[in-house]
């Protein structure tokens, strides 16, 4: 039987080649995918994870309000209040063709007191998603922006620093910039203390914008409050009286300081002219200087009590001693020291009472330069007061080997050195406090700061009683305060000219203590460059002292210690008459 063999079917040309090519391609693609996966998962996972996080992770700052500044009784001197800020999304504005509504943009520009073209130029860059249109607007402006309903224009809440006392405490408190950072005064000096640290929240959102995961949260560090030693009632009183005096005397400026004798706390520190920290549009640099600590003057006759104190401390004189001032003048090294008239024989009290230049010159020359300079230094001159305020001047107190007799003479009646209003207050505070010297402070103290005994209490008491006679029947009668025993000393100095020598401008000063029986406060008043003929300390500065002390005694509830004063008796105090 014959076997029939089947013929083998021929394969189409190229089939095998295409098969291997396809396999090769598939293998290549697979290899690339594996390699990519390995790269993503093993070699560089962080970069791609970061990209994913950037699309889904969000962070938000947890804001903290700036700390408040309050006076010793808790009255607010600086607070942060919520305000609205107007901002825009230029891309959104372009998408909605919002600029086509010229009427609304014109209205918005007028609200901000801007030119419309200027306003439009802020939003003409479509690549931006955020621009400020107007920071911290008024409530009425914010409400009007809402009513305009311009697409892409929004409001957000910020905080604004507000100063309830305005110009009264402006030099001390200072102010912040528009972003809330300290710019002047205590706001700048204690900026970090008042600012705190914002918190931070990190979370994840899905494609629909929903929060799906809380990643982390950092708590905010709350700012601290500043509690000052200032009594706002006394501060307002001092500022009101000083401002009136500067205007009445046609002076260029003035300063006043009120100290708590027992603690060294500053109860008031004021200057005129001042400024309104709530109105940034009218800020002027010359008005913003805290002259009580930055400006120094030759203190004049207010130094004479310290000359007598130095003589008592060094045993050169006793409280009952007298000085012959005849014939009313003294020639030293070809130069002349004189009094208004020949007072003849004067007790130490009368030397102060008549403010005798001849009398204190003789005391100083007998004393010598070294003891005198030491007394001035012990009283705080030529050094800071410990208050640590920005711009505080230490004044000038000479430190050289050789002094002429005439230089010693001028030093005794307050020329040849300089001091600030605060330094002078510090010196008188030492006298009032029985020779105890402690750093001054602007912060409320629960207990007095440590003090150093620099003068004998008996000597400071003797000098204070001498100064009481100056007010009772001397050059400072205008400083009298009804119902209270007051001690103090006037000073009138000529100001130096830029090119050297003295000009025709004066500084009127008064430094005093009240009440004498139990000193509570020291007040120093400086009137710079009075423009009237009454440019003396006794006529320009002493009346301001009287008004400040009178009201402060009432505010602090200090009982009168001079009930024999007929003015008090007539008012119904201290007797049956």
C-alpha positions as CSV (number, residue, x, y, z in Angstrom):
1,X,0.0,0.0,0.0
2,X,1.4,3.2,-1.0
3,X,1.9,5.9,1.6
4,X,0.9,9.4,0.6
5,X,3.2,12.0,2.2
6,X,1.8,15.5,3.1
7,X,3.7,18.4,1.7
8,X,5.1,20.9,4.3
9,X,3.3,24.3,4.2
10,X,5.7,27.2,3.5
11,X,5.7,30.1,6.1
12,X,5.3,33.6,4.8
13,X,8.5,35.5,4.4
14,X,9.5,37.8,7.4
15,X,7.1,36.3,9.9
16,X,9.8,35.1,12.2
17,X,11.6,38.4,12.0
18,X,8.5,40.3,13.0
19,X,7.9,38.0,15.9
20,X,11.3,38.5,17.4
21,X,11.0,42.2,16.8
22,X,7.7,42.3,18.7
23,X,9.2,40.3,21.6
24,X,12.2,42.5,21.7
25,X,10.1,45.6,21.8
26,X,7.8,44.3,24.5
27,X,10.9,43.3,26.5
28,X,12.4,46.7,26.1
29,X,9.2,48.5,27.2
30,X,8.9,46.2,30.2
31,X,12.6,46.9,31.1
32,X,12.1,50.6,30.8
33,X,9.0,50.4,33.1
34,X,10.9,48.4,35.6
35,X,13.9,50.7,35.5
36,X,11.6,53.8,35.9
37,X,9.8,52.1,38.8
38,X,13.1,51.3,40.4
39,X,14.3,54.9,40.0
40,X,11.2,56.2,41.5
41,X,11.0,53.8,44.3
42,X,14.7,53.2,45.2
43,X,17.0,55.8,43.7
44,X,15.0,59.1,43.9
45,X,11.8,58.6,45.9
46,X,12.1,61.9,47.8
47,X,11.8,64.2,44.8
48,X,8.6,62.6,43.5
49,X,7.2,62.4,47.0
50,X,7.8,66.1,47.3
51,X,6.0,66.8,44.1
52,X,3.1,64.9,45.3
53,X,3.1,66.7,48.6
54,X,3.3,70.1,46.9
55,X,0.0,69.2,45.1
56,X,-1.7,68.0,48.3
57,X,0.0,69.5,51.4
58,X,-1.0,72.9,52.7
59,X,0.3,75.0,55.6
60,X,-1.4,77.8,57.5
61,X,0.1,80.3,59.9
62,X,-1.7,80.6,63.3
63,X,-1.5,84.3,63.9
64,X,-0.9,85.9,67.3
65,X,-1.9,89.4,68.3
66,X,0.8,91.8,69.4
67,X,1.0,92.2,73.2
68,X,-0.7,95.1,74.9
69,X,1.0,97.9,76.8
70,X,-0.8,99.1,79.9
71,X,-0.2,101.6,82.7
72,X,0.3,100.6,86.3
73,X,-3.4,100.4,86.9
74,X,-4.2,98.3,83.8
75,X,-5.3,101.2,81.5
76,X,-4.5,100.3,77.9
77,X,-1.8,102.4,76.2
78,X,-1.3,100.3,73.1
79,X,-3.6,97.6,71.7
80,X,-4.1,95.6,68.5
81,X,-7.5,95.8,66.9
82,X,-8.8,93.9,63.8
83,X,-9.1,95.8,60.6
84,X,-9.8,94.9,56.9
85,X,-7.2,94.9,54.1
86,X,-8.2,95.1,50.4
87,X,-6.4,92.7,48.1
88,X,-6.8,91.5,44.5
89,X,-6.2,88.4,42.4
90,X,-5.1,89.7,38.9
91,X,-5.6,86.3,37.2
92,X,-9.2,86.1,38.5
93,X,-9.8,89.7,37.4
94,X,-8.6,88.9,33.9
95,X,-10.7,85.7,33.7
96,X,-13.8,87.6,34.6
97,X,-12.9,90.6,32.5
98,X,-13.6,92.7,35.6
99,X,-11.6,95.7,34.3
100,X,-14.3,96.3,31.7
101,X,-16.5,97.8,34.4
102,X,-14.7,101.2,34.5
103,X,-17.4,102.8,36.7
104,X,-16.7,100.4,39.7
105,X,-13.0,100.7,39.4
106,X,-13.3,104.5,39.4
107,X,-15.4,104.3,42.5
108,X,-12.8,102.0,44.2
109,X,-10.0,104.4,43.3
110,X,-11.9,107.4,44.7
111,X,-12.5,105.4,47.9
112,X,-8.7,105.0,48.3
113,X,-8.0,108.5,47.1
114,X,-6.0,107.2,44.2
115,X,-5.9,107.7,40.4
116,X,-7.9,105.0,38.6
117,X,-5.0,104.3,36.2
118,X,-2.7,103.9,39.2
119,X,-5.1,101.4,40.8
120,X,-5.6,99.5,37.5
121,X,-1.8,99.2,37.0
122,X,-1.6,97.1,40.2
123,X,-3.7,94.4,38.7
124,X,-2.7,94.3,35.1
125,X,-0.2,91.4,35.5
126,X,-2.3,88.2,35.0
127,X,0.6,86.0,36.3
128,X,0.1,87.3,39.8
129,X,-2.4,85.8,42.2
130,X,-2.1,88.3,45.1
131,X,-1.5,92.1,45.3
132,X,-2.4,94.6,48.0
133,X,-4.8,97.4,46.9
134,X,-5.1,99.2,50.3
135,X,-3.8,98.1,53.7
136,X,-5.9,98.4,56.8
137,X,-8.9,100.5,55.6
138,X,-11.6,102.0,57.8
139,X,-14.8,100.0,58.5
140,X,-16.8,102.2,56.2
141,X,-14.3,101.8,53.4
142,X,-14.4,98.0,53.8
143,X,-18.1,98.0,53.7
144,X,-18.2,100.0,50.5
145,X,-15.7,97.6,48.9
146,X,-18.1,94.8,49.7
147,X,-20.9,96.6,48.1
148,X,-19.0,97.2,44.9
149,X,-18.7,93.4,44.4
150,X,-15.8,93.6,41.9
151,X,-14.7,90.1,40.8
152,X,-11.2,89.3,42.0
153,X,-11.2,92.0,44.7
154,X,-11.3,90.7,48.3
155,X,-11.0,91.6,51.9
156,X,-8.9,89.9,54.6
157,X,-8.6,90.6,58.3
158,X,-5.4,92.0,59.7
159,X,-4.5,93.8,63.0
160,X,-3.7,97.4,63.5
161,X,-2.0,99.0,66.4
162,X,-4.1,101.6,68.2
163,X,-3.0,104.0,70.9
164,X,-6.0,105.1,73.1
165,X,-4.0,108.0,74.7
166,X,-2.8,109.4,71.4
167,X,-0.2,112.2,71.8
168,X,-0.2,112.1,75.6
169,X,2.1,109.0,75.8
170,X,3.4,108.9,72.3
171,X,7.1,109.6,73.0
172,X,7.3,106.9,75.6
173,X,5.2,104.2,73.9
174,X,6.4,104.9,70.3
175,X,4.6,103.2,67.4
176,X,4.8,100.3,65.0
177,X,5.0,100.2,61.2
178,X,2.1,99.1,58.9
179,X,3.2,95.4,59.4
180,X,3.1,95.7,63.1
181,X,6.8,95.8,63.8
182,X,8.1,98.2,66.4
183,X,9.4,101.5,65.0
184,X,9.9,103.9,67.9
185,X,9.9,104.0,71.7
186,X,9.0,101.0,73.8
187,X,7.3,99.4,70.8
188,X,10.8,99.1,69.2
189,X,12.8,98.5,72.3
190,X,10.6,95.5,73.4
191,X,9.5,94.4,69.9
192,X,10.4,90.8,70.3
193,X,8.8,90.7,73.8
194,X,5.6,92.1,72.3
195,X,5.5,90.1,69.1
196,X,5.5,86.4,70.2
197,X,5.8,83.6,67.6
198,X,3.0,82.5,65.2
199,X,2.0,78.8,65.2
200,X,1.9,76.6,62.1
201,X,-0.6,74.0,60.9
202,X,0.3,71.5,58.2
203,X,-2.5,69.4,56.6
204,X,-3.3,67.5,53.4
205,X,-6.1,68.2,50.9
206,X,-7.6,66.0,48.2
207,X,-8.4,67.0,44.6
208,X,-11.8,68.5,45.8
209,X,-10.0,70.7,48.3
210,X,-11.2,68.8,51.3
211,X,-8.9,68.3,54.4
212,X,-8.1,64.6,54.5
213,X,-5.2,64.5,56.9
214,X,-3.7,66.6,59.7
215,X,0.0,66.3,59.4
216,X,1.4,68.5,62.3
217,X,0.6,71.6,64.3
218,X,3.1,73.9,66.1
219,X,1.6,75.9,69.0
220,X,2.0,79.7,68.9
221,X,4.0,81.4,71.6
222,X,1.8,84.1,72.9
223,X,3.3,87.6,73.3
224,X,3.8,89.2,76.7
225,X,2.2,92.3,78.1
226,X,4.1,95.3,79.2
227,X,3.0,96.8,82.5
228,X,4.5,100.2,82.9
229,X,5.1,102.3,86.0
230,X,3.2,105.2,84.3
231,X,0.0,106.4,85.9
232,X,-2.0,107.5,83.0
233,X,-3.9,110.0,85.1
234,X,-0.7,111.7,86.2
235,X,0.7,111.4,82.6
236,X,-2.4,113.2,81.2
237,X,-2.1,115.9,83.9
238,X,1.6,116.5,83.2
239,X,1.1,116.6,79.5
240,X,-1.8,119.0,79.6
241,X,0.0,121.5,81.9
242,X,3.2,121.3,79.9
243,X,1.5,121.8,76.6
244,X,-0.3,124.9,77.9
245,X,3.0,126.3,79.3
246,X,4.9,125.7,76.0
247,X,2.2,127.6,74.2
248,X,1.9,130.3,76.7
249,X,5.6,131.0,76.9
250,X,6.0,130.7,73.1
251,X,8.7,128.1,73.7
252,X,10.1,125.7,71.1
253,X,9.6,122.7,73.3
254,X,9.3,121.4,76.9
255,X,9.6,118.3,79.0
256,X,8.4,117.1,82.4
257,X,9.1,114.0,84.5
258,X,7.3,112.8,87.6
259,X,9.1,110.1,89.8
260,X,7.9,108.0,92.7
261,X,10.4,108.8,95.4
262,X,10.2,105.4,97.2
263,X,10.6,103.1,94.2
264,X,12.3,105.1,91.4
265,X,9.3,104.4,89.2
266,X,8.5,106.9,86.5
267,X,4.9,108.0,87.0
268,X,4.9,110.4,84.1
269,X,7.2,111.4,81.2
270,X,5.9,113.9,78.7
271,X,7.2,116.2,76.0
272,X,5.7,119.0,73.9
273,X,5.3,119.2,71.0
274,X,4.1,115.6,70.6
275,X,2.6,113.6,67.8
276,X,-0.4,111.4,67.2
277,X,0.7,107.8,66.6
278,X,-2.7,106.9,65.2
279,X,-2.2,109.3,62.2
280,X,0.8,108.3,60.2
281,X,0.1,110.8,57.5
282,X,1.2,113.7,59.7
283,X,4.3,112.2,61.4
284,X,7.2,114.6,61.7
285,X,10.6,113.5,62.9
286,X,11.3,116.6,65.1
287,X,8.1,115.9,67.1
288,X,9.0,112.2,67.7
289,X,12.1,112.7,69.9
290,X,11.7,111.8,73.6
291,X,13.4,115.0,74.7
292,X,13.2,114.1,78.4
293,X,15.9,111.5,77.9
294,X,17.6,112.6,74.6
295,X,18.1,116.3,75.1
296,X,20.6,117.6,77.6
297,X,21.1,121.2,78.9
298,X,23.3,123.1,81.3
299,X,21.2,122.7,84.4
300,X,22.0,126.1,85.9
301,X,21.1,127.0,89.4
302,X,19.3,123.7,90.0
303,X,22.8,122.4,90.8
304,X,23.3,124.7,93.7
305,X,21.6,122.4,96.3
306,X,24.2,119.8,95.3
307,X,27.1,122.1,96.0
308,X,25.8,122.7,99.5
309,X,25.2,119.0,99.9
310,X,28.8,118.3,98.9
311,X,30.0,120.9,101.5
312,X,28.0,119.2,104.2
313,X,29.1,115.7,103.1
314,X,32.8,116.6,103.2
315,X,32.6,118.5,106.5
316,X,33.6,121.9,104.9
317,X,30.4,123.5,106.2
318,X,27.5,122.9,108.6
319,X,23.9,123.7,108.1
320,X,24.0,126.8,110.3
321,X,27.1,128.4,108.6
322,X,27.0,131.6,106.7
323,X,28.8,133.0,103.7
324,X,29.9,136.6,103.1
325,X,28.8,137.6,99.6
326,X,29.8,141.2,99.8
327,X,30.1,143.3,97.7
328,X,27.8,141.2,95.5
329,X,30.5,140.2,93.0
330,X,33.7,138.2,92.9
331,X,36.7,138.5,90.4
332,X,38.3,135.2,89.5
333,X,41.2,135.1,87.0
334,X,40.2,138.3,85.4
335,X,36.6,137.3,85.1
336,X,33.6,138.3,87.2
337,X,31.0,136.3,89.1
338,X,28.1,138.4,90.3
339,X,24.7,138.5,92.0
340,X,21.8,140.8,91.1
341,X,22.7,142.9,94.2
342,X,24.8,142.8,97.3
343,X,23.2,140.3,99.7
344,X,25.9,140.6,102.3
345,X,26.1,137.9,104.9
346,X,24.0,134.9,103.9
347,X,23.2,131.6,105.6
348,X,23.4,128.5,103.5
349,X,19.6,128.5,103.3
350,X,19.7,132.1,102.1
351,X,22.4,131.3,99.5
352,X,19.8,129.0,97.9
353,X,16.9,131.3,98.7
354,X,18.5,134.1,96.8
355,X,20.2,131.8,94.3
356,X,23.5,133.6,95.0
357,X,26.2,132.8,92.5
358,X,28.8,134.4,94.7
359,X,27.8,132.3,97.6
360,X,28.0,128.9,95.9
361,X,31.2,129.9,94.1
362,X,32.9,130.6,97.5
363,X,31.6,127.2,98.8
364,X,32.8,125.4,95.7
365,X,36.3,127.0,95.8
366,X,36.7,126.1,99.4
367,X,35.5,122.6,98.7
368,X,37.8,121.9,95.7
369,X,37.0,120.3,92.4
370,X,37.4,116.6,93.3
371,X,34.8,116.4,96.1
372,X,32.4,118.5,94.0
373,X,32.7,116.3,90.9
374,X,32.3,113.2,93.1
375,X,29.1,114.6,94.5
376,X,27.8,115.3,91.0
377,X,28.7,111.8,89.9
378,X,27.1,110.2,93.0
379,X,24.0,112.1,92.1
380,X,23.9,110.4,88.7
381,X,25.3,113.1,86.4
382,X,27.5,111.9,83.6
383,X,25.9,108.4,83.7
384,X,22.7,106.8,82.6
385,X,19.7,106.5,85.0
386,X,19.2,102.8,84.6
387,X,16.0,103.2,82.8
388,X,17.3,101.8,79.5
389,X,15.2,103.9,77.1
390,X,16.2,104.3,73.5
391,X,18.4,107.4,72.8
392,X,19.1,108.2,76.5
393,X,21.8,110.7,76.8
394,X,24.3,110.6,79.7
395,X,25.0,114.3,79.5
396,X,28.4,115.7,80.1
397,X,30.4,115.8,83.3
398,X,34.0,116.8,82.8
399,X,36.8,114.5,83.8
400,X,40.2,116.1,83.5
401,X,43.2,116.9,85.7
402,X,43.3,120.7,85.6
403,X,40.4,123.0,86.3
404,X,40.7,126.8,86.6
405,X,39.1,128.5,89.6
406,X,36.6,130.2,87.2
407,X,35.7,126.8,85.7
408,X,35.0,125.5,89.3
409,X,32.9,128.6,89.9
410,X,30.8,128.1,86.7
411,X,30.4,124.4,87.6
412,X,28.9,125.4,91.0
413,X,26.0,127.3,89.4
414,X,25.3,124.8,86.7
415,X,27.5,125.7,83.7
416,X,30.2,123.5,82.2
417,X,28.2,120.3,82.4
418,X,24.9,119.1,80.9
419,X,22.1,116.9,82.0
420,X,18.8,115.6,80.8
421,X,15.4,116.3,82.4
422,X,15.4,112.7,83.6
423,X,18.9,112.9,85.1
424,X,18.0,116.1,87.0
425,X,14.9,114.3,88.4
426,X,17.1,111.4,89.4
427,X,19.4,113.6,91.4
428,X,16.6,115.3,93.3
429,X,15.0,111.9,93.9
430,X,18.2,110.9,95.7
431,X,17.9,113.9,97.9
432,X,14.2,113.2,98.6
433,X,14.9,109.6,99.4
434,X,17.4,110.3,102.1
435,X,20.5,109.8,100.0
436,X,19.4,106.4,98.6
437,X,20.3,106.0,95.0
438,X,18.4,103.3,92.9
439,X,18.0,102.8,89.2
440,X,15.0,104.5,87.7
441,X,12.5,102.2,86.0
442,X,9.6,102.5,83.5
443,X,8.0,99.3,84.6
444,X,5.8,98.8,87.6
445,X,7.6,97.3,90.6
446,X,6.0,95.1,93.3
447,X,8.9,96.1,95.5
448,X,11.7,98.8,95.2
449,X,14.8,97.9,93.3
450,X,18.1,97.6,95.3
451,X,19.4,101.0,96.4
452,X,22.8,102.4,97.4
453,X,23.4,104.9,100.2
454,X,25.4,107.6,98.6
455,X,24.7,110.6,100.9
456,X,24.1,111.0,104.6
457,X,20.3,111.2,105.3
458,X,20.8,114.1,107.7
459,X,22.6,116.1,105.1
460,X,20.0,115.5,102.4
461,X,17.2,116.4,104.8
462,X,19.0,119.6,105.7
463,X,19.3,120.5,102.0
464,X,15.6,119.7,101.4
465,X,14.6,122.0,104.2
466,X,16.8,124.7,102.7
467,X,15.0,124.3,99.3
468,X,11.6,124.5,101.1
469,X,12.5,128.1,102.0
470,X,13.3,128.7,98.3
471,X,9.7,127.9,97.5
472,X,8.2,129.5,100.6
473,X,9.9,132.9,100.3
474,X,12.6,132.8,97.6
475,X,12.9,132.7,93.8
476,X,10.3,129.9,93.5
477,X,7.1,131.3,95.1
478,X,5.2,130.3,91.9
479,X,5.9,126.7,92.7
480,X,3.9,126.7,95.9
481,X,1.1,124.2,96.2
482,X,-1.9,125.0,98.4
483,X,-2.0,122.6,101.4
484,X,1.5,121.1,100.8
485,X,5.0,121.8,101.9
486,X,7.1,121.9,98.8
487,X,10.9,122.1,98.2
488,X,12.7,122.9,95.0
489,X,15.1,125.1,93.1
490,X,14.8,127.2,90.0
491,X,17.3,127.3,87.1
492,X,17.7,129.7,84.1
493,X,20.5,129.0,81.7
494,X,21.6,130.6,78.4
495,X,22.1,128.2,75.5
496,X,25.4,127.8,73.7
497,X,25.7,128.8,70.1
498,X,26.8,126.4,67.4
499,X,30.0,128.4,66.8
500,X,30.8,128.7,70.5
501,X,29.8,131.1,73.2
502,X,26.3,131.9,74.5
503,X,23.4,133.2,72.5
504,X,20.2,134.9,73.4
505,X,18.1,131.8,73.9
506,X,17.4,130.4,77.4
507,X,16.2,127.2,79.2
508,X,13.9,127.6,82.2
509,X,14.0,124.8,84.7
510,X,12.4,123.9,88.0
511,X,13.1,120.8,90.1
512,X,11.2,120.0,93.2
513,X,10.0,117.6,95.9
514,X,6.5,117.1,97.5
515,X,5.4,116.9,100.2
516,X,8.4,117.8,102.4
517,X,7.2,116.0,105.5
518,X,7.1,112.6,103.7
519,X,8.4,112.9,100.1
520,X,6.2,111.0,97.6
521,X,7.1,112.6,94.2
522,X,9.8,114.5,92.4
523,X,8.8,116.7,89.5
524,X,11.2,118.4,87.0
525,X,10.0,120.8,84.4
526,X,12.1,122.1,81.5
527,X,10.9,124.9,79.2
528,X,13.2,125.2,76.2
529,X,13.7,128.6,74.5
530,X,10.8,130.7,75.9
531,X,9.9,133.4,73.5
532,X,8.6,135.9,76.1
533,X,10.5,138.2,78.5
534,X,9.5,135.8,81.4
535,X,12.1,133.2,80.5
536,X,13.2,132.5,84.1
537,X,12.8,129.2,85.9
538,X,10.7,130.9,88.5
539,X,8.2,132.3,86.1
540,X,8.1,129.8,83.2
541,X,8.7,126.4,84.8
542,X,7.8,126.8,88.5
543,X,4.0,127.4,87.8
544,X,3.9,124.2,85.7
545,X,5.4,122.3,88.7
546,X,2.8,123.7,91.0
547,X,-0.1,122.6,88.8
548,X,1.3,119.1,88.2
549,X,2.0,118.5,91.9
550,X,-1.4,119.9,93.0
551,X,-3.3,117.5,90.8
552,X,-1.0,114.6,91.4
553,X,-1.4,114.8,95.2
554,X,-5.1,114.6,94.7
555,X,-4.8,111.7,92.2
556,X,-2.5,109.8,94.6
557,X,-4.7,110.6,97.6
558,X,-1.8,112.2,99.5
559,X,-3.0,114.0,102.6
560,X,-2.1,117.7,102.9
561,X,0.9,118.4,105.2
562,X,0.5,122.2,105.4
563,X,-3.0,122.7,106.9
564,X,-1.9,126.1,108.2
565,X,-2.0,127.3,104.7
566,X,-4.8,129.9,104.6
567,X,-5.8,128.8,101.1
568,X,-6.5,125.3,102.4
569,X,-8.3,126.6,105.5
570,X,-10.5,128.7,103.3
571,X,-11.4,125.6,101.4
572,X,-12.6,123.9,104.5
573,X,-9.5,121.9,105.7
574,X,-7.6,122.0,108.9
575,X,-9.4,124.1,111.4
576,X,-12.5,125.6,113.0
577,X,-12.1,129.1,111.6
